[in-house]
Amino acid sequence: MSPAMTGLLRQDFAYPSGLSDKVLCLQNIMRKTVDAKPGSPCRITLQDAEPGETVLPLSYQSHDVPAPCALRSAVYVREAAAQAAAYRDELPPVLADRPVALRLFNQDAMLVGADMSFNPGVKGKIEAAFARLEIA
């Protein structure tokens, strides 16, 4: 059975709901109203936010390890997102029609491979990465 692709957990983000723009700004978070689709991929629901919805662009440590290959990048989170999505044997809608950067790490948290792909080729590249024994 293949691994599931899941969204991030809401509790991974250090903001309580309902904060003012000023308080969010003090935490280096901003509120944005989505004006077009696609463009604001929620990392919790793994779907693009709908026009008119609010998202919070914020910094997220996606590979939080004490190694040279730690990664931090900007992500979008739907302000109303509560439940992490899970997909098995299929790609989340958020990966459709956009480039996907794959980074492959070994058990020592070191980067040992990378690739760039567009759907539909990305599913095969993900499966091939998980088939490699050195990939953790």
Buried (B, 14 or more C-beta within 10 A) or exposed (E): EEEEBBBBEBEEBEBEEEBEEEEBEEBEBEBBEBEEEBEBBBBBBBBBBEEEBBBBBBEBEEBEEEEEBEEEEEBBBBBEBEEBBEBEEEBBBBBBEEEBEBBBBBEEBBBBEEBEBEEEEBBEBBEEBEEEEEBE
